[in-house]
């Protein structure tokens, strides 16, 4: 049975997202985040956020899953929540793309695999956080949560943002209010008399 764990897929977006995800997976970076999940799954499955990338309105999260157990890891539902500064769930961040959209991979013992999870870019502030949850298909094996602090997210975003300068010089803006000693012209007198 084909399973899709996202709310929508737009054909043009899917191709673009695939290309970006493929590039992320096949490119190593010297500037790795290494945010590890809150717990090890099934006694030896480690989940780590290695990179966050931004393109247009999307954010891409590159995740490494290392299976150091003696049994298969069955990747299950992957989803993200946005938490406010009181650690209350603010909203679910809808998935725009996941590396595997028609099936979930099986990660064999002693191997690792990358996935890329893409969302619309949330407007997170420093006191908030995002949590990426990754489940094992067998419920008894557990759920891992990667907490991405607002500061981490903003720092990664700042690496790719460029500053925007105003094209209007404040000195060049002229006052349009008429001076008190000026007499109104004929057109403005007509409007006042109406």
C-alpha positions in Angstrom: 0.0 0.0 0.0 1.4 3.4 -1.0 1.5 5.8 1.9 2.0 9.6 1.8 2.4 11.5 5.0 2.0 15.0 3.6 -1.0 17.2 3.1 -0.3 18.2 -0.5 2.0 17.7 -3.4 2.2 20.0 -6.4 3.9 18.3 -9.4 6.2 21.2 -10.1 7.2 21.6 -6.5 7.8 17.9 -6.1 10.4 17.9 -8.9 12.1 21.0 -7.5 12.0 19.6 -4.0 13.4 16.3 -5.2 16.4 18.0 -6.9 17.1 20.1 -3.7 16.8 17.0 -1.4 19.0 15.0 -3.7 21.6 17.7 -3.7 21.5 18.0 0.1 21.8 14.2 0.5 24.8 14.0 -1.9 26.7 17.0 -0.6 28.7 16.9 2.6 29.1 20.1 4.5 31.9 21.1 6.9 29.3 23.1 8.9 27.2 20.4 10.4 24.5 21.1 13.0 24.5 17.7 14.7 21.3 18.1 16.7 20.6 14.6 18.1 17.2 13.3 18.9 16.0 13.3 22.5 16.4 9.5 22.7 17.9 6.5 21.0 15.2 4.3 19.4 15.0 0.5 19.7 18.2 0.4 21.7 20.5 1.7 19.0 18.9 3.8 16.3 20.3 7.3 16.4 18.5 10.2 14.6 20.5 13.4 13.9 19.6 16.7 12.2 22.7 17.5 10.2 21.7 20.5 8.1 19.0 23.0 7.5 18.7 24.6 4.0 16.5 27.3 2.7 15.2 27.8 -0.8 12.4 30.2 -1.7 9.5 29.6 0.8 10.7 26.2 1.8 13.0 24.9 4.6 14.8 21.6 4.1 15.9 19.5 7.1 18.6 16.9 6.3 18.4 14.0 8.8 20.7 11.1 9.3 19.3 7.8 10.6 22.0 5.3 11.9 20.8 1.8 12.7 23.2 0.3 15.2 20.9 -2.6 16.2 20.6 -6.2 15.0 17.2 -5.6 13.4 15.7 -3.5 10.6 14.5 0.1 11.4 11.2 0.7 9.7 10.9 4.4 9.1 7.4 5.6 9.9 5.5 8.8 10.1 7.6 12.0 10.1 6.1 15.3 11.2 6.9 18.6 12.8 5.4 20.8 15.5 6.1 24.4 16.3 6.2 25.2 20.0 5.9 28.6 21.7 8.1 29.9 24.5 6.0 28.1 27.2 6.7 24.8 25.3 3.1 24.5 24.2 2.4 23.2 20.8 1.5 26.2 18.6 0.7 24.3 15.4 1.7 21.4 13.2 4.0 22.4 10.4 2.7 20.7 7.3 5.0 18.6 5.2 5.6 19.8 1.7 7.9 17.0 0.7 9.6 14.0 2.2 12.4 12.2 0.4 10.3 9.0 0.2 6.8 9.9 -0.8 5.4 6.5 -1.9 7.1 4.2 0.6 9.0 4.4 3.8 12.6 3.0 3.7 13.8 0.1 5.8 17.2 0.8 7.2 19.2 -2.4 7.6 21.2 -3.2 10.7 24.7 -1.6 10.7 23.7 0.9 8.0 22.7 4.6 7.9 20.5 6.6 5.6 19.6 10.2 4.9 16.2 11.7 4.5 15.1 15.2 3.8 12.0 16.7 5.3 10.7 19.9 3.6 8.1 22.4 4.9 7.0 25.9 4.3 9.4 28.1 6.2 8.0 29.0 9.6 8.6 32.4 11.1 10.2 31.2 14.3 11.5 33.5 16.9 14.4 32.8 19.4 12.2 31.8 22.3 10.2 29.3 20.2 11.3 25.9 18.9 10.5 23.3 16.2 10.4 19.6 17.0 10.8 17.1 14.2 9.3 13.7 15.2 10.3 10.5 13.5 8.4 7.3 14.3 9.3 3.6 13.8 6.4 1.9 12.1 6.1 -0.6 15.0 4.6 1.6 17.7 6.4 -0.3 20.5 9.8 0.8 19.1 9.1 4.5 19.9 9.3 8.0 18.5 12.4 10.2 18.3 12.1 14.0 18.6 14.7 16.5 17.4 14.4 19.8 19.1 15.5 22.7 16.9 15.7 25.8 19.1 14.6 29.1 17.6 18.1 30.5 17.9 19.6 27.6 15.9 16.9 28.0 13.2 17.5 31.8 13.0 21.3 31.4 12.9 21.0 29.0 10.0 18.6 31.3 8.2 20.9 34.3 8.8 23.7 32.4 6.9 21.7 32.6 3.6 19.8 35.9 4.1 21.0 39.1 2.5 20.3 42.5 3.9 17.8 44.7 2.0 18.5 48.4 1.6 15.9 51.0 0.9 16.1 52.6 -2.5 14.5 55.8 -1.3 16.8 58.4 0.2 15.0 60.1 3.1 16.5 63.5 2.1 15.0 63.1 -1.4 11.5 62.8 -0.1 9.8 66.2 -0.3 7.1 67.6 1.9 3.8 67.8 0.1 2.0 69.8 2.7 1.4 73.4 1.5 2.9 76.3 3.4 0.6 78.4 5.5 1.3 81.6 3.7 0.5 80.1 0.3 -3.0 80.8 -1.2 -4.9 77.8 -2.4 -5.3 77.5 -6.1 -8.7 77.7 -7.9 -9.2 74.0 -8.0 -8.8 73.5 -4.3 -11.1 76.5 -3.5 -13.8 74.8 -5.6 -13.5 71.6 -3.6 -13.8 73.5 -0.3 -16.9 75.4 -1.4 -18.8 72.2 -2.4 
